[in-house]
Amino acid sequence: GNLLKAGDADSRATGQPKSIIVAIAQAGGIGKLEALRRHETKSISLQAVKLLETIVNESLKALPSLSSLLQSPEEGIRKEACLTLSNITAGNRDQIQAVIEAGCVPFLCDLLAAPDSEIVNAALEGLGNLLKAGDADSRATGQPNSIAQVLVQAGGIGKLEALRRHETKSIYLMSAAKLLTFCWTEDAAAASSGGGGG
């Protein structure tokens, strides 16, 4: 908490995103806060939730840095960055739009092939949240799901297909659900535009 306050003061003074957010991600803090969020002691759980909310809100300013962390050669750093992005995609429309504009979707797709099942789960969660937001926009505008289109361009469909054969049952089930959501969205878009199903 105190580190975030110090980072906030530094951020206001320099006009730059909070470097402390990136440092917390690099040190593995997001995963630890996620675990503390489920702690049996309510006060610890609540404090972890508050810190995660602060990190998520401030991470929007640090999205370019988080995007680069998704490409880190260190698996632990990729995991923390992916967890942070997954948390952001569970937020409001502005947060989701910021993730899209920062170009994070292809990086999340790349992480679907990661050897660490926690990274894969976080990437699936994030992409699922983004697909839902894209579907809501698609229904409102009558246009195809723009997130689904980015997913296709990033090779995400092939990676989702590969995950359907994953040894971890939760990953298999989640990837199958995301693939079905994607296919349903594409079928609906094709039907509304007069094309065939897909």
One Martini backbone bead per residue (centre of mass of N, CA, C, O) as a GRO file, in nm:
protein
  198
    1GLY     BB    1   0.058   0.062  -0.023
    2ASN     BB    2   0.300   0.261   0.016
    3LEU     BB    3   0.423   0.219  -0.263
    4LEU     BB    4   0.181   0.330  -0.421
    5LYS     BB    5   0.191   0.614  -0.299
    6ALA     BB    6   0.475   0.679  -0.397
    7GLY     BB    7   0.411   0.630  -0.698
    8ASP     BB    8   0.196   0.850  -0.718
    9ALA     BB    9   0.377   1.091  -0.658
   10ASP     BB   10   0.575   1.034  -0.891
   11SER     BB   11   0.366   1.045  -1.119
   12ARG     BB   12   0.273   1.339  -1.074
   13ALA     BB   13   0.558   1.471  -1.105
   14THR     BB   14   0.626   1.327  -1.405
   15GLY     BB   15   0.372   1.203  -1.583
   16GLN     BB   16   0.416   0.904  -1.535
   17PRO     BB   17   0.395   0.599  -1.503
   18LYS     BB   18   0.395   0.361  -1.268
   19SER     BB   19   0.678   0.186  -1.186
   20ILE     BB   20   0.566   0.012  -0.950
   21ILE     BB   21   0.383  -0.169  -1.116
   22VAL     BB   22   0.605  -0.307  -1.275
   23ALA     BB   23   0.763  -0.405  -1.027
   24ILE     BB   24   0.541  -0.584  -0.914
   25ALA     BB   25   0.523  -0.768  -1.158
   26GLN     BB   26   0.827  -0.856  -1.164
   27ALA     BB   27   0.804  -0.972  -0.848
   28GLY     BB   28   0.509  -1.130  -0.824
   29GLY     BB   29   0.260  -0.967  -0.688
   30ILE     BB   30  -0.004  -1.047  -0.829
   31GLY     BB   31  -0.021  -1.346  -0.748
   32LYS     BB   32  -0.013  -1.291  -0.443
   33LEU     BB   33  -0.272  -1.117  -0.434
   34GLU     BB   34  -0.457  -1.331  -0.549
   35ALA     BB   35  -0.418  -1.526  -0.310
   36LEU     BB   36  -0.504  -1.320  -0.083
   37ARG     BB   37  -0.799  -1.285  -0.182
   38ARG     BB   38  -0.847  -1.598  -0.058
   39HIS     BB   39  -0.824  -1.542   0.225
   40GLU     BB   40  -0.955  -1.621   0.543
   41THR     BB   41  -0.884  -1.333   0.615
   42LYS     BB   42  -1.068  -1.063   0.554
   43SER     BB   43  -0.863  -0.825   0.578
   44ILE     BB   44  -0.662  -0.942   0.375
   45SER     BB   45  -0.852  -0.974   0.136
   46LEU     BB   46  -0.937  -0.674   0.114
   47GLN     BB   47  -0.654  -0.555   0.071
   48ALA     BB   48  -0.592  -0.709  -0.188
   49VAL     BB   49  -0.825  -0.593  -0.353
   50LYS     BB   50  -0.741  -0.296  -0.333
   51LEU     BB   51  -0.465  -0.329  -0.464
   52LEU     BB   52  -0.564  -0.447  -0.730
   53GLU     BB   53  -0.738  -0.206  -0.811
   54THR     BB   54  -0.509  -0.003  -0.820
   55ILE     BB   55  -0.338  -0.147  -1.026
   56VAL     BB   56  -0.545  -0.156  -1.251
   57ASN     BB   57  -0.598   0.148  -1.276
   58GLU     BB   58  -0.284   0.220  -1.318
   59SER     BB   59  -0.219   0.025  -1.563
   60LEU     BB   60  -0.325   0.192  -1.796
   61LYS     BB   61  -0.064   0.372  -1.802
   62ALA     BB   62   0.119   0.085  -1.824
   63LEU     BB   63   0.054  -0.083  -2.084
   64PRO     BB   64   0.312  -0.066  -2.252
   65SER     BB   65   0.479  -0.214  -2.039
   66LEU     BB   66   0.306  -0.471  -2.021
   67SER     BB   67   0.339  -0.555  -2.314
   68SER     BB   68   0.647  -0.602  -2.290
   69LEU     BB   69   0.622  -0.818  -2.058
   70LEU     BB   70   0.480  -1.039  -2.240
   71GLN     BB   71   0.786  -1.070  -2.391
   72SER     BB   72   0.941  -1.191  -2.184
   73PRO     BB   73   1.182  -1.436  -2.106
   74GLU     BB   74   1.037  -1.436  -1.833
   75GLU     BB   75   0.787  -1.616  -1.701
   76GLY     BB   76   0.709  -1.455  -1.442
   77ILE     BB   77   0.657  -1.188  -1.591
   78ARG     BB   78   0.443  -1.287  -1.787
   79LYS     BB   79   0.244  -1.375  -1.570
   80GLU     BB   80   0.197  -1.099  -1.430
   81ALA     BB   81   0.106  -0.947  -1.683
   82CYS     BB   82  -0.133  -1.135  -1.747
   83LEU     BB   83  -0.286  -1.097  -1.481
   84THR     BB   84  -0.326  -0.795  -1.510
   85LEU     BB   85  -0.480  -0.800  -1.781
   86SER     BB   86  -0.708  -0.981  -1.687
   87ASN     BB   87  -0.811  -0.780  -1.476
   88ILE     BB   88  -0.871  -0.549  -1.672
   89THR     BB   89  -1.082  -0.711  -1.855
   90ALA     BB   90  -1.288  -0.716  -1.596
   91GLY     BB   91  -1.376  -0.440  -1.644
   92ASN     BB   92  -1.445  -0.175  -1.797
   93ARG     BB   93  -1.472  -0.033  -2.104
   94ASP     BB   94  -1.216   0.146  -2.082
   95GLN     BB   95  -1.022  -0.080  -2.007
   96ILE     BB   96  -1.066  -0.257  -2.253
   97GLN     BB   97  -0.990  -0.042  -2.465
   98ALA     BB   98  -0.698  -0.004  -2.367
   99VAL     BB   99  -0.604  -0.290  -2.437
  100ILE     BB  100  -0.663  -0.274  -2.738
  101GLU     BB  101  -0.495  -0.010  -2.804
  102ALA     BB  102  -0.221  -0.152  -2.692
  103GLY     BB  103  -0.201  -0.440  -2.839
  104CYS     BB  104  -0.261  -0.717  -2.651
  105VAL     BB  105  -0.399  -0.953  -2.804
  106PRO     BB  106  -0.158  -1.098  -2.945
  107PHE     BB  107  -0.009  -1.162  -2.677
  108LEU     BB  108  -0.231  -1.338  -2.556
  109CYS     BB  109  -0.224  -1.544  -2.782
  110ASP     BB  110   0.070  -1.634  -2.742
  111LEU     BB  111   0.011  -1.741  -2.438
  112LEU     BB  112  -0.147  -2.005  -2.523
  113ALA     BB  113   0.157  -2.153  -2.565
  114ALA     BB  114   0.230  -2.181  -2.288
  115PRO     BB  115   0.357  -2.398  -2.037
  116ASP     BB  116   0.192  -2.237  -1.832
  117SER     BB  117  -0.123  -2.272  -1.700
  118GLU     BB  118  -0.160  -1.989  -1.572
  119ILE     BB  119  -0.114  -1.827  -1.826
  120VAL     BB  120  -0.333  -1.956  -1.996
  121ASN     BB  121  -0.570  -1.887  -1.813
  122ALA     BB  122  -0.532  -1.578  -1.819
  123ALA     BB  123  -0.555  -1.550  -2.126
  124LEU     BB  124  -0.839  -1.671  -2.148
  125GLU     BB  125  -0.979  -1.469  -1.970
  126GLY     BB  126  -0.906  -1.214  -2.126
  127LEU     BB  127  -1.023  -1.302  -2.402
  128GLY     BB  128  -1.308  -1.352  -2.301
  129ASN     BB  129  -1.365  -1.061  -2.213
  130LEU     BB  130  -1.313  -0.935  -2.492
  131LEU     BB  131  -1.527  -1.097  -2.651
  132LYS     BB  132  -1.769  -0.995  -2.493
  133ALA     BB  133  -1.730  -0.698  -2.563
  134GLY     BB  134  -1.738  -0.738  -2.871
  135ASP     BB  135  -2.024  -0.857  -2.874
  136ALA     BB  136  -2.170  -0.613  -2.758
  137ASP     BB  137  -2.085  -0.422  -2.986
  138SER     BB  138  -2.199  -0.588  -3.219
  139ARG     BB  139  -2.496  -0.570  -3.131
  140ALA     BB  140  -2.512  -0.253  -3.127
  141THR     BB  141  -2.389  -0.211  -3.442
  142GLY     BB  142  -2.382  -0.472  -3.650
  143GLN     BB  143  -2.096  -0.559  -3.629
  144PRO     BB  144  -1.829  -0.716  -3.617
  145ASN     BB  145  -1.610  -0.868  -3.413
  146SER     BB  146  -1.312  -0.714  -3.352
  147ILE     BB  147  -1.175  -0.920  -3.164
  148ALA     BB  148  -1.205  -1.168  -3.340
  149GLN     BB  149  -1.034  -1.054  -3.571
  150VAL     BB  150  -0.772  -1.027  -3.408
  151LEU     BB  151  -0.756  -1.324  -3.328
  152VAL     BB  152  -0.719  -1.430  -3.612
  153GLN     BB  153  -0.464  -1.257  -3.693
  154ALA     BB  154  -0.302  -1.390  -3.428
  155GLY     BB  155  -0.372  -1.711  -3.419
  156GLY     BB  156  -0.590  -1.799  -3.194
  157ILE     BB  157  -0.750  -2.041  -3.311
  158GLY     BB  158  -0.524  -2.251  -3.322
  159LYS     BB  159  -0.463  -2.234  -3.017
  160LEU     BB  160  -0.742  -2.319  -2.921
  161GLU     BB  161  -0.742  -2.590  -3.061
  162ALA     BB  162  -0.492  -2.704  -2.913
  163LEU     BB  163  -0.624  -2.678  -2.620
  164ARG     BB  164  -0.833  -2.914  -2.664
  165ARG     BB  165  -0.559  -3.111  -2.599
  166HIS     BB  166  -0.515  -3.054  -2.314
  167GLU     BB  167  -0.426  -3.197  -2.004
  168THR     BB  168  -0.588  -2.969  -1.879
  169LYS     BB  169  -0.915  -2.951  -1.817
  170SER     BB  170  -0.966  -2.646  -1.773
  171ILE     BB  171  -0.836  -2.562  -2.042
  172TYR     BB  172  -1.006  -2.724  -2.230
  173LEU     BB  173  -1.283  -2.604  -2.146
  174MET     BB  174  -1.214  -2.302  -2.192
  175SER     BB  175  -1.130  -2.322  -2.490
  176ALA     BB  176  -1.394  -2.436  -2.593
  177ALA     BB  177  -1.569  -2.197  -2.504
  178LYS     BB  178  -1.421  -1.977  -2.668
  179LEU     BB  179  -1.461  -2.108  -2.942
  180LEU     BB  180  -1.768  -2.108  -2.936
  181THR     BB  181  -1.801  -1.805  -2.903
  182PHE     BB  182  -1.659  -1.731  -3.160
  183CYS     BB  183  -1.835  -1.894  -3.359
  184TRP     BB  184  -2.101  -1.761  -3.284
  185THR     BB  185  -2.018  -1.474  -3.359
  186GLU     BB  186  -1.950  -1.535  -3.656
  187ASP     BB  187  -2.226  -1.647  -3.736
  188ALA     BB  188  -2.387  -1.393  -3.664
  189ALA     BB  189  -2.234  -1.202  -3.854
  190ALA     BB  190  -2.289  -1.357  -4.117
  191ALA     BB  191  -2.600  -1.352  -4.100
  192SER     BB  192  -2.629  -1.033  -4.086
  193SER     BB  193  -2.460  -1.007  -4.376
  194GLY     BB  194  -2.551  -1.274  -4.561
  195GLY     BB  195  -2.377  -1.496  -4.491
  196GLY     BB  196  -2.233  -1.760  -4.392
  197GLY     BB  197  -2.124  -1.985  -4.192
  198GLY     BB  198  -1.831  -2.088  -3.943
   0.00000   0.00000   0.00000
